[in-house]
Amino acid sequence: GVSPKVKKILQLLRLRQINNGVFVRVNAATINMLRLVEPYIAYGYPNLKSVKDLLYKRGHVKLSGQRVPISSNAVIKAGLGEKGFECIEDIVHEIYTVGPEFKAVSNFLWPMKLTSPRGGVIGKKLNHFNEGGACGQQGDKINRLIKQMI
């Protein structure tokens, strides 16, 4: 089992399932939260290509409580039109640059259901990234993991 504090933080990050992915703004509060759940997650700074791939291939949005695939720009206009978002590229830009509406956009996106890494995780899964494992802060190396999991 997992301690209640860790369970609660994973819920707050919307990581309720294995191999789920979310975008989180990095600030003092989220850094502390990520530190506490480090043994259970892998995180880092995705590049533009990774953000784009995740949203185009695995992107779903929350429309009236339903998980809706991003099949057209009409879906985005329906959910975030009043905030000035018209197409998927607007969302990619907002997530990548961590713009003023990042929280609204991130909340509008459903947590991404990824596959388990093709070719397996590099190193021992339960070890920290610094020890040659897969969990914890990976920095820019997270892009390699994202590519395996899309």
N, C-alpha and C positions, 0 to 999 in steps of 0.2 A: 504493500500500500504506500500511499504518499501522504505526507503530513497535511493537515487541514489548511495551513497557511499557503503551502505550495499549490494545493488544489484550487484555492480561492484565486490566487494570482493567475494561474493558467486559465481560469474561467474569465477573469477580467480582461485577459489578453485575447479572449475568444478562441483559445486553443483547447477544445474539448475532445478532440479526436487525434489519433496518431497520424502523422504526416500531413497535418494542416499547416497552412501558412497565412500570416497576416502582416500588414504593414503597420509599424509603430513609430511614432515620433520619438526621437531620443531627447529626453530631458532628465533632470535629476531624479524625478519620481520613477520614470520608466527604467532608468539604469539600475536603480535599487531593486525594482521588481524583477528585472532580467537576471540580476546577480543571484537572487534567491532561488530562481527556477533553472539556473544554468545547467545543472546535471541532466535536465530533462529536455532541453531545447538546443537547437543550433541557430545562431543569429549572426547577422553581419550587415554590411552595407552593399546592397545590390546595385549593379550598374544599370544604365538606361535600357540596354538590350534585355537584361533579366526582367526588369519591371514590365517592359513591353510584352515579352513572351508570356509572362505569368498572366497578365491581364487579357491578352488576345486568346491564349490557349486554355486557360483555366479560370478566366474571370466570370463570376456570377454576381448579381446584385440583389439587394433586398427591395422588392416592390410589394407594398402592403403585406409584409410578413412572409412573402413567398420567395424561394430561391429561383431567380430567373437568369438564364444564360444571357450574356451580352451578345445578342444576335444582330442588333442594329442600333444605330444612334438614337432611335426613337425611345428605346428602353432607358437610355441615359438622360435624354431630355425629359422624360416622364418623371424620373426620380430627382434629378438635380437641375432641371431647367431654370427654376427660380433663382438659383445661385450663379447662373450664367454658364453652365456646362452643357455643351451641345453634342460632343462626340467623344469617342474613347481616347483620342489623343489629348483632349483637355484633361481627362482623368490621369493619363500617364504623366503628363506634365506636372499636375498638382502633386501626385505621389512622389515623383522623382525630385522635384524642387522643394518639397515639404512647404507648400504655399499656405496662405491664410485659411483656406477651406479644407486643409488636410484632414482634420478630424471628421468633418461631415462626409467627405469622400470616402475615407477609410471605413467609416461606419456603414456607408451605403453599400460598400463591397462586402460580399459574403466571404467568410474565411475560405481560402483556396484549398481544395482537396487535391493533394499531390499524390503521386505514386511513390512506392518505396524506391530508393535510389537504384537506377540501372547499374549493374556491375558491382553493387554493394557499396557500403560506406567504406571510406578509406581509413584504415587503421581499426582500432578496437572501438566499437560503438559506444561503450560505457565510459571510456576515458575522455578527459577534457581534450579539446583541440590542441592545446599546448603540449600535451603528452602524446601526440600522434593519434588522438581519438577523433570523435565526430561531434561531441556536444560542446556548447559554450560559444564564446565570441570568436568568429572566424574572420572578421574584417572583410576584405575584398574577396577572400577565398570562398565566400558563401555562393558566389556566382557559379562555381564549379558544381556545388551540391544542387543548386537550383536547376542547372542544365540536366543533371542526372534524373531529377525528380519530375520534370515537366512531362 
